[in-house]
Amino acid sequence: MEVRTRHWGVVEVAEDRVVHFPEGIPGFPACRRFALLGEPGALFLWLQSVDDPDVALPVLDPFALFEGYEVPLDQEDIELLSVRSPQEVAVLAVVSVRADPLQATANLAAPILVNTTRRLARQKVLPDGTYSVRHPLFGTG
């Protein structure tokens, strides 16, 4: 499918790279479909809205950078994402890049859960306050 983007023009995206957020994403209520842009397995990807070319969020696999990071799945996650096996679930953290890229942060407090088999996703706010919405990517920021 063709996806219009602000930064890259029109890009061709395989259907299996598009995920649906039944609840939307906080701050982007009209955006329900997102394409994962970038090379599979790359540290950074882009979550590009299919519904709004101006919405593109840099994301990363938090487990690749943050040792001990945990995201428990609860019954609501399992039902909303139609999870049959924990191996179906990928976790992404939204990255915020500052004027100084060395000050980039990751939102570990509200990860994005993706059922990679059914291509359903949600942003989950972790309840216990253990993680920050602005966790430094490099050192202590």
Contact map, one row per residue, 1 for C-alpha under 8 A:
111000000001111000000000000000000000000000000000000000000000000000000000000000000000000000000000000000000000000000000000000000000000000000000
111100000111100000000000000000000000000000000000000000000000000000000000000000000000000000000000000000000000000000000000000000000000000000000
111110000111100000000000000000000000000000000000010010000000000000000000000000000000000000000000000000000000000000000000000000000000000000000
011111001110000000000000000000000000000000000000010110000000000000000000000000000000000000000000000000000000000000000000000000000000000000000
001111111110000000000000000000000000000000000001000111000000000000000000000000000000000000000000000000000000000000000000000000000000000000000
000111111000000000000000000000000000000000000000000011100000000000000000000000000000000000000000000000000000000000000000000000000000000000000
000011111000000000000000000000000000000000000000000000000000000000000000000000000000000000000000000000000000000000000000000000000000000000000
000011111110000000000000000000000000000000000000000000000000000000000000000000000000000000000000000000000000000000000000000000000000000000000
000111111110000000000000000000000000000000000000000000000000000000000000000000000000000000000000000000000000000000000000000000000000000000000
011110011111000000000000000000000000000000000000000000000000000000000000000000000000000000000000000000000000000000000000000000000000000000000
011110011111100000000000000000000000000000000000000000000000000000000000000000000000000000000000000000000000000000000000000000000000000000000
111000000111110000000000000000000000000000000000000000000000000000000000000000000000000000000000000000000000000000000000000000000000000000000
111000000011111011000000000000000010100000000000000000000000000000000000000000000000000000000000000000000000000000000000000000000000000000000
100000000001111111000000000000000000000000000000000000000000000000000000000000000000000000000000000000000000000000000000000000000000000000000
100000000000111111000000000000000000000000000000000000000000000000000000000000000000000000000000000000000000000000000000000000000000000000000
000000000000011111100000000000000000000000000000000000000000000000000000000000000000000000000000000000000000000000000010000000000000000000000
000000000000111111100000000000000011100000000000000000000000000000000000000000000000000000000000000000000000000000000000000000000000000000000
000000000000111111110000000000001111000000000000000000000000000000000000000000000000000000000000000000000000000000000010000000000000000000000
000000000000000111111000000000001111000000000000000000000000000000000000000000000000000000000000000000000000000001000011100000000000000000000
000000000000000001111100000000011100000000000000000000000000000000000000000000000000000000000000000000000000000000000011100000000000000000000
000000000000000000111111100000011100000000000000000000000000000000000000000000000000000000000000000000000000000000000001110000000000000000000
000000000000000000011111000000010000000000000000000000000000000000000000000000000000000000000000000000000000000000000001110000000000000000000
000000000000000000001111100010010000000000000000000000000000000000000000000000000000000000000000000000000000000000000000010000000000000000000
000000000000000000001111110111110000000000000000000000000000000000000000000000000000000000000000000000000000000000000000010000000000000000000
000000000000000000001011111110110000000000000000000000000000000000000000000000000000000000000000000000000000000000000000011000000000000000000
000000000000000000000001111110000000000000000000000000000000000000000000000000000000000000000000000000000000000000000000001000000000000000000
000000000000000000000000111110000000000000000000000000000000000000000000000000000000000000000000000000000000000000000000000000000000000000000
000000000000000000000001111111100000000000000000000000000000000000000000000000000000000000000000000000000000000000000000000000000000000000000
000000000000000000000011111111110000000000000000000000000000000000000000000000000000000000000000000000000000000000000000000000000000000000000
000000000000000000000001000111110000000000000000001000000000000000000000000000000000000000000000000000000000000000000000000000000000000000000
000000000000000000000001100111111100000000000000111100000000000000000000000000000000000000000000000000000000000000000000000000000000000000000
000000000000000000011111100011111100000000000000111000000000000000000000000000000000000000000000000000000000000000000000000000000000000000000
000000000000000001111000000000111110000000000000111000000000000000000000000000000000000000000000000000000000000000000000000000000000000000000
000000000000000001111000000000111111000000000011111000000000000000000000000000000000000000000000000000000000000000000000000000000000000000000
000000000000100011100000000000001111100000000111110000000000000000000000000000000000000000000000000000000000000000000000000000000000000000000
000000000000000011100000000000000111110000001111000000000000000000000000000000000000000000000000000000000000000000000000000000000000000000000
000000000000100010000000000000000011111000001111000000000000000000000000000000000000000000000000000000000000000000000000000000000000000000000
000000000000000000000000000000000001111101011100000000000000000000000000000000000000000000000000000000000000000000000000000000000000000000000
000000000000000000000000000000000000111111001000000000000000000000000000000000000000000000000000000000000000000000000000000000000000000000000
000000000000000000000000000000000000011111000000000000000000000000000000000000000000000000000000000000000000000000000000000000000000000000000
000000000000000000000000000000000000001111100000000000000000000000000000000000000000000000000000000000000000000000000000000000000000000000000
000000000000000000000000000000000000011111111000000000000000000000000000000000000000000000000000000000000000000000000000000000000000000000000
000000000000000000000000000000000000000011111000000000000001100100000000000000000000000000000000000000000000000000000000000000000000000000000
000000000000000000000000000000000000010001111100000000000111100000000000000000000000000000000000000000000000000000000000000000000000000000000
000000000000000000000000000000000001111001111110000000000111000000000000000000000000000000000000000000000000000000000000000000000000000000000
000000000000000000000000000000000011110000011111000000011110000000000000000000000000000000000000000000000000000000000000000000000000000000000
000000000000000000000000000000000111100000001111100000011110000000000000000000000000000000000000000000000000000000000000000000000000000000000
000010000000000000000000000000000111100000000111110010111000000000000000000000000000000000000000000000000000000000000000000000000000000000000
000000000000000000000000000000111110000000000011111111110000000000000000000000000000000000000000000000000000000000000000000000000000000000000
001100000000000000000000000000111110000000000001111110000000000000000000000000000000000000000000000000000000000000000000000000000000000000000
000000000000000000000000000001111100000000000000111110000000000000000000000000000000000000000000000000000000000000000000000000000000000000000
000110000000000000000000000000100000000000000000111111100000000000000000000000000000000000000000000000000000000000000000000000000000000000000
001111000000000000000000000000000000000000000001111111110000000000000000000000000000000000000000000000000000000000000000000000000000000000000
000011000000000000000000000000000000000000000000100111110000000000000000000000000000000000000000000000000000000000000000000000000000000000000
000001000000000000000000000000000000000000000001100111111000000000000000000000000000000000000000000000000000000000000000000000000000000000000
000000000000000000000000000000000000000000000111100011111100000000000000000000000000000000000000000000000000000000000000000000000000000000000
000000000000000000000000000000000000000000000111000000111110000000000000000000000000000000000110000000000000000000000000000000000000000000000
000000000000000000000000000000000000000000011110000000011111000000000000000000000000000000000111000000000000000000000000000000000000000000000
000000000000000000000000000000000000000000011110000000001111100000000000000000000000000000011110000000000000000000000000000000000000000000000
000000000000000000000000000000000000000000111000000000000111110000000000000000000000000000011110000000000000000000000000000000000000000000000
000000000000000000000000000000000000000000110000000000000011111110000000000000000000000000111000000000000000000000000000000000000000000000000
000000000000000000000000000000000000000000000000000000000001111111001000000000000000000000111000000000000001000000000000000000000000000000000
000000000000000000000000000000000000000000000000000000000000111111111000000000000000000000000000000000000000000000000000000000000000000000000
000000000000000000000000000000000000000000100000000000000000111111100000000000000000000000000000000000000000000000000000000000000000000000000
000000000000000000000000000000000000000000000000000000000000111111100000000000000000000000000000000000000000000000000000000000000000000010000
000000000000000000000000000000000000000000000000000000000000011111111000000000000000000000000000000000000000000000000000000000000000000000000
000000000000000000000000000000000000000000000000000000000000001111111000000000000000000000000000000000000000000000000000000000000000000000000
000000000000000000000000000000000000000000000000000000000000001001111100000000000000000000000000000000000000000000000000000000000000000000000
000000000000000000000000000000000000000000000000000000000000011001111110000000000000000000000000000000000000000000000000000000000000000000000
000000000000000000000000000000000000000000000000000000000000000000011111000000000000000000000000000000000000000000000000000000000000000000000
000000000000000000000000000000000000000000000000000000000000000000001111100000000000000000000000000000000000001000000000000001000000000000000
000000000000000000000000000000000000000000000000000000000000000000000111110000000000000000000000000000000000000000000000000000000000000000000
000000000000000000000000000000000000000000000000000000000000000000000011111011000000000000000000000000000000000000000000000000000000000000000
000000000000000000000000000000000000000000000000000000000000000000000001111111000000000000000000000000000000000000000000000000000000000000000
000000000000000000000000000000000000000000000000000000000000000000000000111111100000000000000000000000000000000000000000000000000000000000000
000000000000000000000000000000000000000000000000000000000000000000000000011111110000000000000000000000000000000000000000000000000000000000000
000000000000000000000000000000000000000000000000000000000000000000000000111111111110000000000000000000000000000000000000000000000000000000000
000000000000000000000000000000000000000000000000000000000000000000000000111111111111000000000000000000000000000000000000000000000000000000000
000000000000000000000000000000000000000000000000000000000000000000000000001111111110000000000000000000000000000000000000000000000000000000000
000000000000000000000000000000000000000000000000000000000000000000000000000111111110000000000000000000000000000000000000000000000000000000000
000000000000000000000000000000000000000000000000000000000000000000000000000011111110000000000000000000000000000001100101110000000000000000000
000000000000000000000000000000000000000000000000000000000000000000000000000011111111000000000000000000000000000000100101000000000000000000000
000000000000000000000000000000000000000000000000000000000000000000000000000011111111110110000000000000000000000000100000000000000000000000000
000000000000000000000000000000000000000000000000000000000000000000000000000001000111110100000000000000000000000000000000000000000000000000000
000000000000000000000000000000000000000000000000000000000000000000000000000000000011111110000000000000000000000000000000000000000000000000000
000000000000000000000000000000000000000000000000000000000000000000000000000000000011111110000000000000000000000000000000000000000000000000000
000000000000000000000000000000000000000000000000000000000000000000000000000000000000111111000000000000000000000000000000000000000000000000000
000000000000000000000000000000000000000000000000000000000000000000000000000000000011111111000000000000000000000001111000000000000000000000000
000000000000000000000000000000000000000000000000000000000000000000000000000000000010111111100000000000000000000011110000000000000000000000000
000000000000000000000000000000000000000000000000000000000000000000000000000000000000001111110000000000000000000011110000000000000000000000000
000000000000000000000000000000000000000000000000000000000000110000000000000000000000000011111000000000000000001111000000000000000000000000000
000000000000000000000000000000000000000000000000000000000011110000000000000000000000000001111100000000000000001111000000000000000000000000000
000000000000000000000000000000000000000000000000000000000011110000000000000000000000000000111110000000000111011100000000000000000000000000000
000000000000000000000000000000000000000000000000000000001111000000000000000000000000000000011111000000000111001100000000000000000000000000000
000000000000000000000000000000000000000000000000000000001111000000000000000000000000000000001111100000011110000000000000000000000000000000000
000000000000000000000000000000000000000000000000000000000100000000000000000000000000000000000111110000011110000000000000000000000000010000000
000000000000000000000000000000000000000000000000000000000000000000000000000000000000000000000011111110111000000000000000000000000000000000000
000000000000000000000000000000000000000000000000000000000000000000000000000000000000000000000001111111110000000000000000000000000000000000000
000000000000000000000000000000000000000000000000000000000000000000000000000000000000000000000000111110100000000000000000000000000000000000000
000000000000000000000000000000000000000000000000000000000000000000000000000000000000000000000000111111110000000000000000000000000000000000000
000000000000000000000000000000000000000000000000000000000000000000000000000000000000000000000000111111110000000000000000000000000000000000000
000000000000000000000000000000000000000000000000000000000000000000000000000000000000000000000000010111110000000000000000000000000000000011001
000000000000000000000000000000000000000000000000000000000000000000000000000000000000000000000000111111111000000000000000000000000000000111001
000000000000000000000000000000000000000000000000000000000000000000000000000000000000000000000011110111111100000000000000000000000000000111001
000000000000000000000000000000000000000000000000000000000000000000000000000000000000000000000011100000111110000000000000000000000000111110000
000000000000000000000000000000000000000000000000000000000000000000000000000000000000000000001111000000011111000000000000000000000000111110000
000000000000000000000000000000000000000000000000000000000000000000000000000000000000000000001111000000001111111000000000000000000001111000000
000000000000000000000000000000000000000000000000000000000000010000000000000000000000000000001100000000000111111000000000000000000011111000000
000000000000000000000000000000000000000000000000000000000000000000000000000000000000000000000000000000000011111000000000000011001111100000000
000000000000000000000000000000000000000000000000000000000000000000000000000000000000000000001000000000000011111100000000001111000000100000000
000000000000000000000000000000000000000000000000000000000000000000000010000000000000000000111100000000000011111110000000001111000000000000000
000000000000000000000000000000000000000000000000000000000000000000000000000000000000000000111100000000000000011111000000111100000000000000000
000000000000000000000000000000000000000000000000000000000000000000000000000000000000000011110000000000000000001111100000111100000000000000000
000000000000000000100000000000000000000000000000000000000000000000000000000000001000000111110000000000000000000111110011110000000000000000000
000000000000000000000000000000000000000000000000000000000000000000000000000000001110000111000000000000000000000011111111100000000000000000000
000000000000000000000000000000000000000000000000000000000000000000000000000000000000000111000000000000000000000001111111000000000000000000000
000000000000000000000000000000000000000000000000000000000000000000000000000000000000000100000000000000000000000000111110000000000000000000000
000000000000000000000000000000000000000000000000000000000000000000000000000000001100000000000000000000000000000000111111000000000000000000000
000000000000000101110000000000000000000000000000000000000000000000000000000000000000000000000000000000000000000001111111100000000000000000000
000000000000000000111100000000000000000000000000000000000000000000000000000000001100000000000000000000000000000001110111110000000000000000000
000000000000000000111100000000000000000000000000000000000000000000000000000000001000000000000000000000000000000111100011111000000000000000000
000000000000000000001111100000000000000000000000000000000000000000000000000000001000000000000000000000000000000111000001111100000000000000000
000000000000000000000000110000000000000000000000000000000000000000000000000000000000000000000000000000000000011110000000111110000000000000000
000000000000000000000000000000000000000000000000000000000000000000000000000000000000000000000000000000000000011110000000011111000000000000000
000000000000000000000000000000000000000000000000000000000000000000000000000000000000000000000000000000000000111000000000001111100000000000000
000000000000000000000000000000000000000000000000000000000000000000000010000000000000000000000000000000000000111000000000000111111010000000000
000000000000000000000000000000000000000000000000000000000000000000000000000000000000000000000000000000000000000000000000000011111000000000000
000000000000000000000000000000000000000000000000000000000000000000000000000000000000000000000000000000000000000000000000000001111100000000000
000000000000000000000000000000000000000000000000000000000000000000000000000000000000000000000000000000000000100000000000000001111111000000000
000000000000000000000000000000000000000000000000000000000000000000000000000000000000000000000000000000000000100000000000000000011111000000000
000000000000000000000000000000000000000000000000000000000000000000000000000000000000000000000000000000000001100000000000000001001111101000000
000000000000000000000000000000000000000000000000000000000000000000000000000000000000000000000000000000000011100000000000000000001111111000000
000000000000000000000000000000000000000000000000000000000000000000000000000000000000000000000000000000001111110000000000000000000011111000000
000000000000000000000000000000000000000000000000000000000000000000000000000000000000000000000001000000001111000000000000000000000001111100000
000000000000000000000000000000000000000000000000000000000000000000000000000000000000000000000000000000001111000000000000000000000011111110000
000000000000000000000000000000000000000000000000000000000000000000000000000000000000000000000000000000111100000000000000000000000000011111111
000000000000000000000000000000000000000000000000000000000000000010000000000000000000000000000000000001111100000000000000000000000000001111111
000000000000000000000000000000000000000000000000000000000000000000000000000000000000000000000000000001110000000000000000000000000000000111111
000000000000000000000000000000000000000000000000000000000000000000000000000000000000000000000000000000000000000000000000000000000000000111111
000000000000000000000000000000000000000000000000000000000000000000000000000000000000000000000000000000000000000000000000000000000000000111111
000000000000000000000000000000000000000000000000000000000000000000000000000000000000000000000000000001110000000000000000000000000000000111111
